[in-house]
Amino acid sequence: MKNENQMTKLQLVTFLIQTQIGVGFLSLPYGIHKFAKGDSWISLLLTGLGMEVLAIFYLILCNRFPKQHLFQILQSILGKVLGKCLTLFYAFYFLLTGSTILILFVYIIKKWMLIYTPYWVVLILMCSIGIYIAVENLKVIARFYFIATFVLFV
């Protein structure tokens, strides 16, 4: 019997592809090219390869600790104190990454589409959509990514 709360394999693949491509894929090459000039493709390729290795490492950890999430795995491996410190570091890092993505999004939208709209309006709209998606089930996000994958090919 099929479980309705699980993602299909195709949804999982599109979820991983969309998560890795994201906003960074579209803005990172230009940002690197400003500093590294013609050699930027090497650093971008090595970074992508490093991220794939980390994703595989995380999958191995998830197979070893099937009932735990990342922060519980960190505490199981590194101990309670060091695991909580690394959890705080991850939380700060993801907060910083999310802020950077929001700033890039608002900058691009303001420059190309909503020239006369104040920054704070676009920022509030994006944050409200992000909060709405964050409280939803992961399967809903995977379904949205599956639909959005067709736009990626266009």
Sequence and secondary structure as in RCSB ss.txt:
>XXXX:A:sequence
MKNENQMTKLQLVTFLIQTQIGVGFLSLPYGIHKFAKGDSWISLLLTGLGMEVLAIFYLILCNRFPKQHLFQILQ
SILGKVLGKCLTLFYAFYFLLTGSTILILFVYIIKKWMLIYTPYWVVLILMCSIGIYIAVENLKVIARFYFIATF
VLFV
>XXXX:A:secstr
   TTS  HHHHHHHHHHHHHHHHHHHHHHHHHHHHGGGHHHHHHHHHHHHHHHHHHHHHHHHHSTT  HHHHHH
HHH HHHHHHHHHHHHHHHHHHHHHHHHHHHHHHHHHT TTS HHHHHHHHHHHHHHHHHS HHHHHHHHHHHHH
HHH 
